[in-house]
């Protein structure tokens, strides 16, 4: 007979299933290349999404502005009932005349010209025939759409640069971690050999202690780099708008992204059109010019046509009243004459805004020129430093290999090995940093030239 499953057993099973599922989720690692990270950021960046929303909003503004120039048709219903019908006094001569005509009747000195129930139904048509501000405003709405479209390119470029700047430090940490792992492995092998020699009496305890200390220091440094890597990955997640609680890893190394700057990149004239920030400022200049034009056309007259068809009912009840139709059309011309210099002040302020925009463009161009000059110098310096560090690394490796051979043959000391080992680690670290500096300088140069 099968025993029934107890409730606590089901609860335990459910808990284990949940923990298994949670562990599986935690073990899922998203691996990205630099381009993958950029594509993800472009899709999920809030600033890019907001820029796309601005484009959709600009499209609606064009529709909104265009609708102002189309004929406007509206209907209106109005019902009014007098709880107390208003009366007006009659002229005395008119009252005397009524009394003379009807000497036996009651004559009132007041009369009402209104009935209790009043109902009106009308159709109203209004059309713009001419208004200078309408056409300039529509042109400005289209220019604003172009402005936000360029702004989207600026936001995408900003997001891309942020991802690149957050991606490269992860590569540097990974490169240093790989070097540490390699050095730890080599040192563990050397420590094992030294311990064997010590057991046979060929070396002193001091030699073993020095190697153990070096190994311990390398492991501590590895642990520190692991924590630095988590910090670097957190920065990359933020730049990508990637979930912080999910695991992320990169699948590229510094050498995968290394490329040499061309001679044109280092010497050619700067093409400012490659920078979307300049295009954005140019669109802003166009908007400022249109603002001046919009305020100028405020001096022009405007002409509108209108028409109304109306049916009105009046009566004390629904049976004794009457319908009174009304139809009329008209044209209304509005001519500005004097506004206390209001429009003149608006035009002058718009011109000042235009002048500020022109100054901002000049300042941006100068800043880009300086950025390119500095990026080129930084790249050349980094490239030269890399060549020197490569030579230093080759030399440090030869010294280290020589001291190891001398130590194994018994003609060298462990102190020499330790010193050569430290020099090698420093040279490896300097060379890795130099490679990173070249890569970073190349990325900064591409950004300055508008190539990324």
FENCORTA-V189984 format. One line per field, one symbol per residue. burial: I if it has 24 or more other C-alpha atoms within 12 Angstrom, else O. A space follows every 10 residues. Layout:
burial->???
//
This chain:
burial->OOOOOOOOOO OOOOOOOOOO OOOOOOOOOO OIIIOIIIII IIOOIOIIOO IIOIIOOIIO OIOOOIOIIO OOOOOOOOOO OOOOOOOOOO OOOOOOOOOO OOOOOOOOOO OOOOIOIIII IIIIIIIIOO IOIIIIIIII IIIIIIIIII IIIIIIIIII IIIIIIIIII IIIIIIIOII IOIIOOIIOI IOOIIOOOOO OOIOOOIIOI IIOIIOOIIO OIOOIIOOII OIIIIIIIII IIOOOOOIII IIIIOOIOOO IOOOIIOOOI OIOOIIIIII IIIIIIIIII IIIIIIIIIO OIOIIIIIOI IIIIIOOOOO OOOOOOOOOO OOOOOOOOOO OOOOOOIOOI IOOIOOIIOO IOOOIOOIIO IIIOIIOIII OIIOOIOOII OIIOOIIOII OOIIOOIOOO OOIIOIIIOI IIIIIOIIII IIIIIIIIII IIIIIIIIII OI
//
